[in-house]
Amino acid sequence: MQNADSDEIEATVRACPSGALSLKKDEQTSEPSPSVATVSSHVMIMPNGPLRLKSPCRVTLQDGTEVDKPNGIAICRCGGSSKYPFCDGSHKTNGFKG
């Protein structure tokens, strides 16, 4: 990151397949992001992997905590994630097929 310009960093974050990377812009200079309710979503079922949503979203956890994911999200399907309900890549080593 130290040698990359802001466009390169942003492109890398947006290309993150799991949605684990995100950007937080300076509130004084950034434009407001679109409301979660106004964004069209497309959910992909990744072969032998997570459910993947590449649109901004808000996840409500079982305890009621809301987590905003501006770059989308990967939801675990294998049940092995240490960051459940979010995917941590466990499906790659635990033999998950689905």
DSSP file (Angstrom, degrees, kcal/mol; ACC not computed):
  #  RESIDUE AA STRUCTURE BP1 BP2  ACC     N-H-->O    O-->H-N    N-H-->O    O-->H-N    TCO  KAPPA ALPHA  PHI   PSI    X-CA   Y-CA   Z-CA
    1    1 A M    >         0   0    0      0, 0.0     3,-1.0     0, 0.0     8,-0.1   0.000 360.0 360.0 360.0 -30.2    0.0    0.0    0.0
    2    2 A Q  T 3   +     0   0    0      1,-0.3     0, 0.0     3,-0.0     0, 0.0   0.818 360.0  37.7 -62.9 -30.6    2.8    2.4    0.7
    3    3 A N  T 3  S+     0   0    0      2,-0.1     2,-0.3     0, 0.0    -1,-0.3   0.407 100.3  93.1-101.8   2.2    3.9    2.6   -3.0
    4    4 A A  S <  S-     0   0    0     -3,-1.0     2,-0.1     1,-0.0     0, 0.0  -0.695  70.3-129.3 -96.9 147.1    0.4    2.5   -4.5
    5    5 A D     >  -     0   0    0     -2,-0.3     4,-2.2     1,-0.1     3,-0.3  -0.425  35.4 -97.7 -85.4 171.4   -1.7    5.5   -5.4
    6    6 A S  H  > S+     0   0    0      1,-0.2     4,-2.5     2,-0.2     5,-0.2   0.825 122.5  55.4 -61.9 -33.5   -5.3    5.9   -4.2
    7    7 A D  H  > S+     0   0    0      2,-0.2     4,-2.2     1,-0.2    -1,-0.2   0.903 108.9  47.5 -66.1 -40.3   -6.7    4.6   -7.5
    8    8 A E  H  > S+     0   0    0     -3,-0.3     4,-2.1     2,-0.2    -2,-0.2   0.907 112.9  48.4 -66.4 -42.0   -4.7    1.4   -7.3
    9    9 A I  H  X S+     0   0    0     -4,-2.2     4,-2.4     2,-0.2    -2,-0.2   0.935 112.1  48.9 -63.6 -46.0   -5.7    0.8   -3.6
   10   10 A E  H  X S+     0   0    0     -4,-2.5     4,-2.5     1,-0.2    -2,-0.2   0.903 110.5  50.8 -61.6 -41.7   -9.4    1.5   -4.4
   11   11 A A  H  X S+     0   0    0     -4,-2.2     4,-1.5     1,-0.2    -1,-0.2   0.899 110.3  49.9 -62.9 -40.6   -9.3   -1.0   -7.4
   12   12 A T  H  X S+     0   0    0     -4,-2.1     4,-0.6     2,-0.2    -2,-0.2   0.918 111.6  47.8 -64.3 -43.8   -7.7   -3.6   -5.2
   13   13 A V  H >< S+     0   0    0     -4,-2.4     3,-1.1     1,-0.2     8,-0.2   0.921 111.8  49.4 -64.0 -44.1  -10.3   -3.2   -2.5
   14   14 A R  H 3< S+     0   0    0     -4,-2.5    -1,-0.2     1,-0.2    -2,-0.2   0.782 109.8  52.7 -66.6 -26.7  -13.2   -3.3   -5.0
   15   15 A A  H 3< S+     0   0    0     -4,-1.5    -1,-0.2    -5,-0.2    -2,-0.2   0.536  76.1 124.4 -86.0  -6.6  -11.7   -6.5   -6.6
   16   16 A C    <<  -     0   0    0     -3,-1.1     3,-0.4    -4,-0.6    -3,-0.0  -0.365  55.1-149.7 -57.7 119.7  -11.5   -8.3   -3.3
   17   17 A P  S    S+     0   0    0      0, 0.0    -1,-0.2     0, 0.0    56,-0.1   0.748  90.9  42.6 -68.8 -23.4  -13.5  -11.5   -3.9
   18   18 A S  S    S-     0   0    0     34,-0.1    56,-0.6    56,-0.1    69,-0.2   0.654 101.0-124.7 -97.1 -15.7  -14.7  -11.9   -0.3
   19   19 A G  S    S+     0   0    0     -3,-0.4    52,-0.3    54,-0.2    53,-0.1   0.553  72.8 128.0  81.8   6.8  -15.6   -8.3    0.5
   20   20 A A        +     0   0    0     51,-0.1     2,-0.3    53,-0.1    52,-0.1   0.797  56.7  70.3 -68.6 -28.3  -13.3   -8.4    3.5
   21   21 A L        +     0   0    0     -8,-0.2     2,-0.3    -9,-0.1    50,-0.1  -0.682  64.4 169.6 -89.5 143.8  -11.5   -5.3    2.4
   22   22 A S        -     0   0    0     -2,-0.3     2,-0.4    48,-0.1    -8,-0.0  -0.969  25.9-129.3-147.6 164.0  -13.3   -2.0    2.6
   23   23 A L        -     0   0    0     -2,-0.3     2,-0.5   -13,-0.0    48,-0.0  -0.892   9.0-163.8-114.3 144.3  -12.5    1.7    2.2
   24   24 A K        -     0   0    0     -2,-0.4     2,-0.2     0, 0.0     3,-0.1  -0.955  17.2-156.8-127.2 113.0  -13.4    4.5    4.6
   25   25 A K        -     0   0    0     -2,-0.5     2,-0.3     1,-0.1     5,-0.1  -0.505  33.0 -87.7 -89.0 156.6  -13.2    7.9    3.1
   26   26 A D    >>  -     0   0    0     -2,-0.2     4,-2.1     1,-0.2     3,-1.3  -0.460  35.5-139.4 -60.5 122.7  -12.7   11.2    4.9
   27   27 A E  T 34 S+     0   0    0     -2,-0.3    -1,-0.2     1,-0.3    -2,-0.0   0.764  98.7  57.9 -60.6 -26.1  -16.2   12.4    5.7
   28   28 A Q  T 34 S+     0   0    0      1,-0.2    -1,-0.3     3,-0.0    -2,-0.1   0.760 118.7  27.6 -76.6 -23.8  -15.4   16.0    4.8
   29   29 A T  T <4 S+     0   0    0     -3,-1.3     2,-0.2     2,-0.1    -2,-0.2   0.583 101.7  89.2-114.6 -12.9  -14.3   15.2    1.3
   30   30 A S  S  < S-     0   0    0     -4,-2.1     3,-0.1     1,-0.1     0, 0.0  -0.567  72.5-121.2 -91.2 151.9  -16.2   12.1    0.2
   31   31 A E        -     0   0    0     -2,-0.2    -6,-0.1     1,-0.1    -2,-0.1  -0.585  43.2 -91.0 -81.5 150.8  -19.6   12.0   -1.4
   32   32 A P        -     0   0    0      0, 0.0    -1,-0.1     0, 0.0     3,-0.1  -0.357  42.5-122.6 -62.8 140.3  -22.4   10.2    0.5
   33   33 A S        -     0   0    0      1,-0.1     3,-0.1    -3,-0.1    -3,-0.0  -0.474  37.3 -88.3 -79.6 156.1  -22.6    6.5   -0.5
   34   34 A P        -     0   0    0      0, 0.0    -1,-0.1     0, 0.0     5,-0.1  -0.290  49.1 -98.5 -64.0 148.8  -25.9    5.3   -1.8
   35   35 A S    >   -     0   0    0      1,-0.1     3,-1.4    -3,-0.1     4,-0.5  -0.366  25.8-123.5 -64.0 144.2  -28.5    4.0    0.7
   36   36 A V  G >  S+     0   0    0      1,-0.3     3,-1.1     2,-0.2    -1,-0.1   0.868 112.1  58.8 -55.9 -36.7  -28.5    0.2    1.1
   37   37 A A  G 3  S+     0   0    0      1,-0.2    -1,-0.3    20,-0.0    -2,-0.0   0.711 104.2  50.8 -68.6 -19.7  -32.2    0.3    0.2
   38   38 A T  G <  S+     0   0    0     -3,-1.4     2,-0.4     2,-0.1    -1,-0.2   0.465  88.4  97.7 -98.6  -0.3  -31.5    1.9   -3.2
   39   39 A V    <   -     0   0    0     -3,-1.1     2,-0.3    -4,-0.5    16,-0.1  -0.744  69.4-133.3 -94.7 132.0  -28.9   -0.5   -4.4
   40   40 A S        -     0   0    0     -2,-0.4     2,-0.3     2,-0.0    -2,-0.1  -0.627  27.8-150.1 -78.7 139.4  -29.8   -3.4   -6.7
   41   41 A S        -     0   0    0     -2,-0.3     2,-0.4    14,-0.1    12,-0.0  -0.842  19.7-170.9-118.6 150.6  -28.3   -6.6   -5.6
   42   42 A H        -     0   0    0     -2,-0.3    12,-0.8     2,-0.0     2,-0.5  -0.965  13.4-156.6-136.6 118.0  -27.1   -9.8   -7.3
   43   43 A V  E     -A   53   0A   0     -2,-0.4     2,-0.4    10,-0.2    10,-0.2  -0.836   7.9-163.6 -99.1 130.0  -26.2  -12.8   -5.2
   44   44 A M  E     -A   52   0A   0      8,-3.0     8,-3.3    -2,-0.5     2,-0.8  -0.913  15.3-141.1-112.0 139.0  -23.8  -15.4   -6.7
   45   45 A I  E     -A   51   0A   0     -2,-0.4     6,-0.2     6,-0.2     3,-0.0  -0.892  24.4-144.2 -95.9 111.5  -23.3  -18.9   -5.3
   46   46 A M    >   -     0   0    0      4,-2.4     3,-2.3    -2,-0.8     2,-0.1  -0.589  26.6-101.3 -78.5 133.2  -19.6  -19.5   -5.7
   47   47 A P  T 3  S-     0   0    0      0, 0.0    -1,-0.1     0, 0.0    50,-0.0  -0.338 102.6 -10.9 -56.6 123.9  -18.7  -23.1   -6.6
   48   48 A N  T 3  S+     0   0    0      1,-0.2    48,-0.1    -2,-0.1    47,-0.1   0.792 132.1  74.9  55.0  30.6  -17.6  -24.9   -3.4
   49   49 A G  S <  S-     0   0    0     -3,-2.3    -1,-0.2     1,-0.2     3,-0.0  -0.636  84.3 -47.3-147.7-156.7  -17.5  -21.5   -1.7
   50   50 A P        -     0   0    0      0, 0.0    -4,-2.4     0, 0.0     2,-0.5  -0.136  52.1 -96.6 -81.3 172.8  -19.6  -18.7   -0.2
   51   51 A L  E     -AB  45  75A   0     24,-2.4    24,-2.9    -6,-0.2     2,-0.5  -0.804  47.6-153.0 -80.9 132.9  -22.6  -16.7   -1.3
   52   52 A R  E     -AB  44  74A   0     -8,-3.3    -8,-3.0    -2,-0.5     2,-0.5  -0.954  20.5-178.7-121.2 126.6  -21.2  -13.6   -2.8
   53   53 A L  E     -AB  43  73A   0     20,-3.0    20,-2.8    -2,-0.5   -10,-0.2  -0.989   5.7-171.8-120.6 119.9  -22.9  -10.2   -3.0
   54   54 A K        +     0   0    0    -12,-0.8   -11,-0.1    -2,-0.5    -1,-0.1   0.371  59.6  87.6 -95.9   5.1  -20.9   -7.5   -4.7
   55   55 A S  S    S-     0   0    0    -13,-0.2    16,-0.1     1,-0.1    18,-0.1  -0.687  92.8 -88.2 -99.8 155.6  -23.2   -4.6   -3.9
   56   56 A P        +     0   0    0      0, 0.0     2,-0.3     0, 0.0    -1,-0.1  -0.335  60.2 167.9 -55.8 142.1  -23.1   -2.4   -0.7
   57   57 A C  E     -D   69   0B   0     12,-1.9    12,-3.4    15,-0.1     2,-0.4  -0.972  35.8-130.5-153.1 166.6  -25.2   -4.1    2.0
   58   58 A R  E     -D   68   0B   0     -2,-0.3     2,-0.5    10,-0.2    10,-0.2  -0.993  21.1-157.5-122.3 128.8  -26.1   -4.0    5.7
   59   59 A V  E     -D   67   0B   0      8,-2.8     8,-2.8    -2,-0.4     2,-0.7  -0.916   4.7-152.1-109.0 129.3  -26.0   -7.3    7.6
   60   60 A T  E     -D   66   0B   0     -2,-0.5     6,-0.2     6,-0.2     5,-0.1  -0.906  19.0-148.4-100.5 115.9  -28.0   -7.6   10.8
   61   61 A L    >   -     0   0    0      4,-3.1     3,-2.2    -2,-0.7     0, 0.0  -0.251  30.3 -97.1 -78.0 168.8  -26.3  -10.2   13.1
   62   62 A Q  T 3  S+     0   0    0      1,-0.3    -1,-0.1     2,-0.1    -2,-0.0   0.807 124.7  54.2 -58.6 -31.4  -28.1  -12.5   15.5
   63   63 A D  T 3  S-     0   0    0      2,-0.1    -1,-0.3     1,-0.0     3,-0.1   0.417 123.0-104.2 -84.8   3.6  -27.5  -10.1   18.4
   64   64 A G  S <  S+     0   0    0     -3,-2.2    -2,-0.1     1,-0.3     2,-0.1   0.303  73.5 143.8  93.5  -9.0  -29.0   -7.2   16.5
   65   65 A T        -     0   0    0     -5,-0.1    -4,-3.1     1,-0.1     2,-0.5  -0.423  41.6-143.5 -63.1 134.9  -25.7   -5.6   15.6
   66   66 A E  E     -D   60   0B   0     -6,-0.2     2,-0.5    -2,-0.1    -6,-0.2  -0.893  13.3-166.5-104.8 132.6  -25.8   -4.0   12.1
   67   67 A V  E     -D   59   0B   0     -8,-2.8    -8,-2.8    -2,-0.5     2,-0.4  -0.976  10.4-147.0-121.0 120.2  -22.6   -4.2   10.0
   68   68 A D  E     -D   58   0B   0     -2,-0.5   -10,-0.2   -10,-0.2    -2,-0.0  -0.739  11.1-171.1 -86.4 132.0  -22.3   -2.0    6.8
   69   69 A K  E >   -D   57   0B   0    -12,-3.4   -12,-1.9    -2,-0.4     3,-1.5  -0.852   3.8-176.7-123.2  91.9  -20.3   -3.6    4.0
   70   70 A P  T 3  S+     0   0    0      0, 0.0    -1,-0.1     0, 0.0     3,-0.1   0.704  83.4  44.1 -66.4 -20.2  -19.8   -1.0    1.3
   71   71 A N  T 3  S-     0   0    0      1,-0.5     2,-0.1   -52,-0.3   -50,-0.1   0.162 118.1-101.7-110.2  17.8  -18.0   -3.4   -1.1
   72   72 A G    <   -     0   0    0     -3,-1.5    -1,-0.5   -15,-0.1     2,-0.3  -0.434  38.8-104.8  92.3-169.8  -20.3   -6.3   -0.7
   73   73 A I  E     -B   53   0A   0    -20,-2.8   -20,-3.0    -2,-0.1     2,-0.5  -0.990   2.3-137.0-157.4 155.8  -19.9   -9.5    1.3
   74   74 A A  E     -B   52   0A   0    -56,-0.6    13,-2.4    -2,-0.3     2,-0.5  -0.992  24.3-155.4-119.2 121.6  -19.2  -13.2    1.2
   75   75 A I  E     -BC  51  86A   0    -24,-2.9   -24,-2.4    -2,-0.5    11,-0.2  -0.851  22.9-113.8-101.9 129.0  -21.4  -15.3    3.4
   76   76 A C        +     0   0    0      9,-2.4    11,-0.0    -2,-0.5   -27,-0.0  -0.327  34.7 171.8 -62.4 134.5  -20.1  -18.6    4.6
   77   77 A R  S    S+     0   0    0     -2,-0.0    -1,-0.1   -29,-0.0   -28,-0.0   0.518  72.5  64.2-112.4 -16.1  -21.9  -21.8    3.3
   78   78 A C  S    S-     0   0    0     18,-0.1    19,-0.1     1,-0.0    -2,-0.1   0.697  93.5-133.4 -85.9 -18.2  -19.5  -24.4    4.7
   79   79 A G  S    S+     0   0    0      6,-0.1     5,-0.1     1,-0.0    -1,-0.0   0.473  81.3  99.9  81.6   1.1  -20.1  -23.7    8.4
   80   80 A G        +     0   0    0      3,-0.0     2,-0.1     2,-0.0    -1,-0.0   0.457  45.4 122.6 -99.7  -1.1  -16.4  -23.6    9.2
   81   81 A S    >   -     0   0    0      1,-0.2     3,-0.9     2,-0.1     6,-0.1  -0.368  51.6-153.9 -69.1 135.8  -15.7  -19.9    9.2
   82   82 A S  T 3  S+     0   0    0      1,-0.2    -1,-0.2    -2,-0.1     5,-0.1   0.533 100.8  50.3 -80.1  -6.8  -14.2  -18.5   12.4
   83   83 A K  T >  S-     0   0    0      3,-0.5     3,-2.2     2,-0.0    -1,-0.2   0.019 100.3-159.0-116.5  25.2  -15.8  -15.2   11.4
   84   84 A Y  T <  S+     0   0    0     -3,-0.9     3,-0.1     1,-0.4    -9,-0.1  -0.141  71.6  30.3 -48.5 135.4  -19.3  -16.6   10.8
   85   85 A P  T 3  S+     0   0    0      0, 0.0    -9,-2.4     0, 0.0    -1,-0.4  -0.984 118.1  69.6 -87.5   3.0  -21.6  -15.5    9.1
   86   86 A F  B <  S-C   75   0A   0     -3,-2.2    -3,-0.5   -11,-0.2   -11,-0.2  -0.572  89.7-110.8 -85.1 145.5  -18.8  -14.0    7.0
   87   87 A C        +     0   0    0    -13,-2.4   -13,-0.1    -2,-0.2    -1,-0.1  -0.520  30.2 178.3 -73.8 135.9  -16.5  -16.2    4.9
   88   88 A D        -     0   0    0     -2,-0.2    -1,-0.1   -68,-0.0    -2,-0.0   0.226  59.0 -97.7-118.2  11.2  -12.9  -16.6    6.0
   89   89 A G  S >  S+     0   0    0    -71,-0.0     3,-1.9     3,-0.0     4,-0.3   0.517  82.0 134.3  88.3   5.7  -11.8  -19.0    3.3
   90   90 A S  G >>  +     0   0    0      1,-0.3     3,-1.8     2,-0.2     4,-1.7   0.801  60.7  72.2 -58.5 -29.3  -12.2  -22.1    5.4
   91   91 A H  G 34>S+     0   0    0      1,-0.3     5,-0.5     2,-0.2     4,-0.4   0.752  87.3  65.1 -59.0 -23.0  -14.0  -23.9    2.6
   92   92 A K  G <45S+     0   0    0     -3,-1.9    -1,-0.3     1,-0.2    -2,-0.2   0.758 116.0  24.7 -71.8 -24.1  -10.7  -24.1    0.7
   93   93 A T  T <45S+     0   0    0     -3,-1.8    -2,-0.2    -4,-0.3    -1,-0.2   0.543 111.1  65.5-118.8 -10.2   -9.2  -26.5    3.4
   94   94 A N  T  <5S-     0   0    0     -4,-1.7    -3,-0.1     2,-0.0    -2,-0.1   0.375 104.0-110.8-100.2   7.5  -12.2  -28.2    5.0
   95   95 A G  T   5 +     0   0    0     -4,-0.4    -3,-0.1     1,-0.2    -4,-0.1   0.632  52.4 171.7  81.8  13.2  -13.4  -30.2    2.0
   96   96 A F      < -     0   0    0     -5,-0.5     2,-0.4    -6,-0.2    -1,-0.2  -0.348   8.3-176.8 -61.7 132.0  -16.6  -28.3    1.5
   97   97 A K              0   0    0      1,-0.1    -1,-0.0    -2,-0.1   -48,-0.0  -0.999 360.0 360.0-128.4 128.6  -18.4  -29.2   -1.7
   98   98 A G              0   0    0     -2,-0.4    -1,-0.1   -52,-0.0    -2,-0.0   0.382 360.0 360.0 174.3 360.0  -21.6  -27.4   -2.7
